[in-house]
Amino acid sequence: MSSLFIACKGEPKLKPSGTLNFSLSDLKNELLLRDVKDLLSKGELARARQSMVGAMSAGLRLTEPLLKLYDALSSERVVTQSRQSPRRNNEATWIKGNRSSYRGKWVAVLGENVVASGDTFKEVLAIVRQQRLTTTPILHHVE
């Protein structure tokens, strides 16, 4: 005798016979969530979005985690860019070499220079924005 076990989030319902009962909707949502996460791990944003749209079009009521993912992946919020990021070897080298001086702080590094530092990300981001730099620095929390 073989059995199928699918781990589902949410509360299983116990039948009077003592067996667990998940609704078909729960199982479909769990499988869809796994599929979407798998697609996202492969960088296939458009296919992940299409998978959720297809499920909703077929009448599946999405669970809260899937609704949050759907909202985050909506085309109005996600912008893909084909440009390559600049190499950040200088910044990485600076961070490694100056870690002890900024331990516990947030730093904004551009090239081999600190353009801002502070206790919080928001504080450093505000300083960087005030400077209106033409190149975006790396913001990093030094541990």
N, C-alpha and C positions, 0 to 999 in steps of 0.2 A: 504494500500500500504506500503510495507516495503522497506527499502533501506539499502545498505551496505556501511559503511564508513571505509575506511582504510587510516590512515594518512601516507603520503609518503613524503620523503625528495625530494628536487628538485622542479623545477618549474612546476606546473600543466599547461596544455594547455587549453585555453578556447575555446570551440567550438562556432561556430556562434550562436547556439541556447542558449548560456549562461551557458551550463553545463560544468563541469570540465572533462578533459580527461587525464587520465594517461595511458601510454602504458602498455601493458601486461608485458613487460620486467621490467618496474619500479615496478610494483606490485610484481612480482616474486622476485626481488632483496630485496624489503622491507620485504617480508615474510621470505626469506632466512636469512636476517640479524637478524630478531627477533629470528628465530630458532637457529641460531649459538650463539647468546648472551645467550639464555636460556640454551643451552647445556653447555656453558662455565661457567655459574653461578652454574651449578650442578657439575662442575669439569670433564665434559666429553669431554676432549680435542680431543681424537681420533675421536669420533662421530661428533664433530663440523667440524673437518678437512675433514672427509669423506662426510659430507653434502655438503660442498663447492666443493669438487672434483666431486661429483655426478652431481651437478648443472652445472658445467663447461662442463662435459662430455656430458650432455644433450643439450649443445649449448647455455647456458645462458651467456651473456656477463656481467661480474660482474661490479658493480659500484665502484667508488674510495674507499669508506669506506670498502667494502667487499674485494677489492684487497689488501688493507693495512692489513686487518685482516688475509687474506690468507697468505700473506708474513710473518707476525709475527708468524703464526702457522705452518709454513713449518717445516717439520720434521728435517731439518738440523739445525734449530735455537732453537727448543724447546727440552729440555732434561728433562725427568722426572726421578726422583730418588725415590726409595722405602725406603731409609733410613730415620729414624726419626731424626728430629732436636733435639739437646740437650735442656734440660730444661734451661730456662733463667731467673729463679726466682731471682738469685742474681743480674743480670744486671737490671732487672725491679725495684727491691728494691733500688738499687743504684741511678737509674735515678730519681725515686720519691723523694728520700731523698736529692739529690744534685742539684735539678732543679734550685734553685736560683743562684747558683754559676756559672752556664753555660748558663743562659738565652740568647737566640738568637744565640747560637753557635751550631756547629755540634760536637758530641762527639763519640768516639769509646770506648765502654765499654766491658771489658772482666772480668767476675766474678764481683768482687767489686772494680775493678781498671779502671781508665781512661787510655787508652793506646795512645790516640791522641785526640786533640781538635783543632778546627779552625773555621773560618768564613764560609767556603764553604765545600760542600760534597767532591769535588775533592781534596781539600787540605788535608782533614782528610784521605781520601782513599790513597793518595800518601804516607802519613806518615805510615799508617798501612802496606802498601805493602813493604816499606823499612825495617820494623821490621821483616818481614818474620815469622810471628807467626804460630805456629802449630795448633792453634784453632782460628776460625774466630770470631772476636768481633762483637757486635751489633753496627751499626752506626745509630745514632739518632739525630734529630734536636730538641733541647730543646726550647720550646716556653714559 
